[in-house]
Amino acid sequence: MNDATLESITAGDGLQASITRQRQALEGMITIPLQRLAERCAQVWPEREWLNQALSSGLHELPYCQFLYVTDKYGRQICDNATHQGLLPEHFGRDRSDRPYMNRVLPIQGMLLSDSYMSLRAHRPSITAVQVIRKDDAIVGFLGADFDLRDLPLTRELYDEPHHWRQIKGDPAIRRNVFLQTRTETELDRRIRDVLAIMEELIIDHGVFHCILHFSSNRATVWFVDDPYRYRLLDLDALIDPDVCMAFGRTPYPDKAVIPAVRIGEILDGFRELRFADETIYLRSGSLNIFNGLVALTFSCDGSHYLPYAEFLDRGMPFWSAANSTPA
């Protein structure tokens, strides 16, 4: 697969690897407790009251579990829901056979951790572990353990954004009509050299670490290292006024920045070239983040690209014309 046809199929590589690690960590926490609990359930099978007691006593080994319950081998619940707050008898007799964690090939032994799904009760992202219950060497039912992803301590680690070029195609309706349109010159286009010079100054000397330049709508959105949780919206008047630099204190260029300060001007100049290089396929917005080293581009065809700054600087306009002209 060449660069021009690379799709967003690889976009989730880093995210999927992180999800896999989290699932493995959860399995490591619950496999043995669920196995022991299934054995206790087998000993009192199929008595509702005894199953309720077994589940209630087993919850202490599963501190992050929201609900415990037992079904027969057809997915019908034969006990109450056990929670850390007590029993919920209204779930007795519930048919769970069509739920995402039951309507798949279930294991004949051991435990299966479902994919995440939206819960019926609270409509929240959840995950369920299904443990086989065997008695006299035969499958008699299943032990279910529901977890709300919000409660799990192992979902707190952020995954690393992949550092390779990624293309995400946009609205098909826009792509179909892209060759019927031409770029309309904006006020920002007319003052683009002043705008980019001021933006370079804000990044290098005044603490902007992430910026998005919206060429088609005469504005920019910026984030500062001293106040990273809030963005500022700069209109054209601010973007062409050198006095705007006086509104933000002088901040040394961060040592942890991936993009060297001397390359900021080159990147911004690359935005200018892509804005004017073609009247049909042109840059609508461009952004850069100095800490993750990524440049993001959105073109008139509504296609978006995310790539490391060095790779962006190596690309020429012919490449972007080819990348953005592939069929929707």
N, C-alpha and C positions, 0 to 999 in steps of 0.2 A: 504494500500500500504506500503510494507516494505522499509527499507533504500536502499537495493540493487536495487530495481526497480523504485525508485523515479526518475522521469524525470524532464526535464527543464520546465514542464508545469507551475510550481510555480515560475519560474525565474523572471517573470515580475510583481509579485504581488505589490511590492513597486512602480514600474514605472507606473503601471496601476492606482494605487490609486492617484498618483500625477497628471496623465493626467485627471482623473475624477475631481479632485479639480480645475484644470485649466479650464476645460469645464464649470463647474458650475460658476466660476468667470466670464467667458466671457458671459454666458447666463445672469447673473445678470446685466452686463453692457449694454446689447443691447436689452433685451426683451421689455421694455417699449418704448424706441425710435422707434423700428421697428413697434410696435403696433400702435403708433400714426401716423407713416408715412404711414402705410397700410390704415388707416382710411382716410387720405388725398388723397391717390391714388384712393380710392373708390369713393370719391366725384367728381373726374374729369374723371373717367373711361369712355371710353377707349382712350381718346384723347392723342395722342403722345406728342404734345407740352406741354400740361398741366402736363402730367406725368413727363416729363423732368424737368419742373420747380419745381414740388413737390419733386422730388428726389434730385435735386441740393440744394434746401433750407434745406432738411432734413439731409444733410451730416454733418452739424456742430454738430449734436447730436451723430455722429458716427465717432469720429476723427481717429480711427484706421482702418476704412473700406476702402478698395481699390476700389471696384466697387459696385454701386447700379443699379438695373435694375428690370423691371417688365415683367413677361410672362403671356400669357393667361393660361387657365387651362390645356392646352395640352403641355406646355413647350416652346411655341414659343414667342420670345421676341417682345414686341409691343412698345418699346421705345428705346432711346439710352442708352449707359452705362454712368452713372453719376460718375465722379471722382472729387477729390479735385482740379484737374487741369482744369476741364471743361468736356464737353460732348464728347462722342465717337460715332458718328452716324453710323459707319460701323457695329456695333453690332445689329442694328435694323433688325428684321426679323430672327435673329439667332435661330436655333432649339437647345434648351438646354435639350430636353427630355431624351437624352442618357447620360447626365453628372452624375457623382456619387451622387450629391446632389438632382437630380430630378428622377432618375430611381429607386426609392424605394417608399414604401408606404408613401405618404405625409399626413400631418395632415389635418383634416377638419376644424380646428380652431387653433389659436395660432401659435407658432413657432417651427421649428425643426432645430437643429444644426447638420450638417452632420458630418461624420467621416472625418478625414484629407485625402487629396488626392493630387496628383500632378497636378498643373494647366497646361492648354494647352498653354497659352500665354508665360509664363516664365519658365515653368517646375519646379515650386517651391512648397514646401509643403504649402497647403492652406486649408481653411475651409470655409464653406458657411452656412449662416443662411437663412432658407426659411420660410417666414411669409405668412400665408394665407390672401388673400384679399377677403372680402365678401361684396356684395352689394345687398340690398333688401333681406337679409337673405339667399343668395345663393353664392357659391364659383364662383368667376369670374376669378381668377388668383392668381399669387404668386409674392411676393416681394423677390428678392434675394439680399443678402449682402455678398460679397466676402472679405475674410481677408487673407492676407499673414502672415503666422505664424511668420515670421521674424519681422513683425511690431508690434506684440502684446506685451504689457508690462508684461503680466502675464505668460509668458513662461520662466521667468528668474530664478525661484526657482528650485534648484537641489533637486531631490528626494533622499531619503535615501536608500542606498544599503541594501537589505534584509540580515539579519544575520541568515541564516539557510543554511544547506547543499544543494548544487545544483549540479546536474550532467548534462553535455551537451555532448551527443555522437557526435563523429567526423565523418570523411570521411568513408562511408560504405565500400569503396574499401579497405581501410587500415584494417578495422575491420574484413573483410572476410578473410584476409590473415595473421592475427596477429599470428596464431599458426604455420605458416610456417617460422617465423623469430626467431632469437635469438639475444640477446644483444651483440653488439660488444664493447669491452672494449676501452674506450677513454683515452687520456692522462689525462683528468680531473679525470676520475675514479681512475687512478693510484695515483694521488696526492690529492684525495678527502678530506682527513682529514686536510691537509694544507689549501686547498681552503676554507673549511667551517670555519676553525678557523680564517682565515683572513677576511672572510665575516662577521663573528660575531663581530670582532673588528671594522669593518667599520660601522656596524649598531649601536653598543652600544656607541662607542666613537668618531665617525667621521661623523655623520649626515646622513647616508643612512637611508631613511625611507621606501623605496620600492625597492625590488630587484627581479630579475628573474635569476635563475641559469639554464643555458641551458647545461645540462650534456652531451647530444649527440653531441654538437658542440663546446665544450670547451670554453665557454664564459659566461659572465654575463652582465646584463643590470641593472644599478643602478640609482636611483634618490636621490638627496640630499635636505635636508630641507632648506638650504641656497640658492638653485637654483632649485626649483621644476619644472620649466617649460621645462628643458632640461635634457635628460638622458646621461649617460656616458656608453660607451661600454668597458668592461674590458676583454682582451683576457687572455689566459692561463698564459702567462708570468707574467702578472700583478697579476693574482689571486694566484700565488704561491710565490710571492715576498713580504715579509713583508715590504719592503721599500715603497710599494704602499700606506701604511697608512700615510707616510710623505707627500704625494701629496695633502692630504686633511686635513684642519685644525681640531683640536680637537673641538668637538661639544657635549655639554651635552645631555644625552638622554632626549628626549622631555617629559615634564610632561603630555602632552595630549595623549601620546601613549596609545593605548588600550592593546597592548601586553607588559607585564612586561619584563624588560631587562633580568631578570634571566631565562626567558623561551625561549629566542632567540636560545641559543645553543641546547635546546631540539628539537625545530622545525627543525633546520638545520640537526640535527642528524637523525630526522625522514625522511628527504629527502634521506639521505645516505642509510637508511634501505630499503626504497622503491626502490632505484636504484639497489640494489644488491639482494633483497629477492627472485626474480624470474627471470629466464633468458628469459622468453617469455613476461610476463606482467611486465614491468619495467617502472620506472619514466624517462620520457624524459626531463621534465623541472619542476621546482618548484619555486613558488614565495611567498613572504609574504609582507604585508603592515602593519606597526606597528600602523597606525592611524585608519584604519577601522577594524583591528584585523583579517583580512581574510588571509587564505592560499589558494593558487591555485596550482593545480597539473594537469599535462598533461602526459598521459601514452602512451606506445607503441601502444596501440589500437586506439590512437588519441582521446580517451575520456578525458574530462576535468572535474575537480571537484573544487568547491569553497565552503569553509566552515570556520567557526570560528576556531581560533587557538586551543582553549581548546578542541573542538570536534576532531580536527585533532590529538591532542596528546592522545586522548582516543582510537583512532582506531588502530587496529593491521593489519598486512599483510593479514590474512585470509579475513578480511572485504574487502580490496581493490581488492583482487583476485576475490571475488564474484561480487563486484560492476562493475568491468571492463570486466567480462566474460559473461554478459548478451547479448543476441542476438542483432544485429544491427537493 
